[in-house]
């Protein structure tokens, strides 16, 4: 089950902020206006990159690259699951902690089998499954689990845990690990949105705090009708069991068959709604950098400030326009509850149609992959930008 390819985070909003767009009227009301980016940075934040990485990335023309894309360039910048130096058991462990923190049954159950096949100790898997202490584990396994719990549970990777990770793995591999976790956090969002159940005969191996709804197609085992794909003639890499990790007609591969693509999404969904989708994700993961830059872009693109405030402060969606209200409710269930109710999904599908809804979920999932990197490397706002998201 492969994670998504990258989508650059808010190119418009980054340019807008670096150009010095006017601050939102909410900077003062949010109680964060005094926390200007000109204040002293934490000791592990470098003044040029404004994150934990010392060098400022540049593109092929020599122009600086910022945010999640800049962070990812410090890794191997290839296939994060197959082309990194980290042993396969540790890669699968990183995927498992991501699936556990997102309560994602399908992702967990398939990757538990994969993890066992490549030699990950079942006792380590149980520590993740049951959220047990990591004190008795080996250093590398304990560090990966702790990092995943902090990134996805607290939305902040502590300085001590980050330093421990770099000491154990090296900076480049930590970038790869965070990138991999981000990819599978995005995959978890896709699977949760369409309520992907296990295929018949496959055991559900993750204890969940809820019972998933049963509004699924009996063949695809998700909310999406079955679309059969062409027979797979060749494989770039052999499967561990002589099978595709995602059983045919289920999972991320099947979800992609329902997508029309980014160009179609942009043609069918107004830009302010796409901005709102990014804000919903940034709010769910408490990422100041992404929220603030995207809020400035959203205001520039015409998103109603009252809608932004509903997301910012976690207010009820009553009284908002139908699509805005439905999107906020949908995002909260995907990212916070990890369980989308049938009526919430049906409302979004009625408003957008299946293909556009799946494309929008993919758009949000790609943003989640970027948010994970921003959390892991504690990305700070550009100098002089006031934070607009109230955080604990």
HUGI-V331590 format. One line per field, one symbol per residue. psi: psi as a letter, one per 20 degrees, with the letter a starting at -180 (. if undefined). A space follows every 10 residues. Layout:
BEGIN
psi = ???
END
This chain:
BEGIN
psi = oqrqrqppol gghgggghil qqqqiigghi jjhimqiirp qqhjpphghk aiphqpqqah jjqqprbhgg ghiibikboi hhkripqghh ghghgghggg ijlogggggh hgggghhjjp phhgghgggj lrqjhjrqgg ghgggggghg ghgikpoqgg hghgghhhhq gghhggghgg hgghgghggg gggjlorqqp ippoippqjr oqrkmqphgi kaipqpoqrq pohqphpqqh jkrpgoqpjr ahghghiiqi rgggghhipq ghhhggghgg ghghjloggg gghhgggggh ijpphhgghg ggjkrqjpiq qggggggggg hhhghghkop qghgghghhh hhqgghghhg ggghhhhhhh hgghghjlpr qqpipppiop q.
END
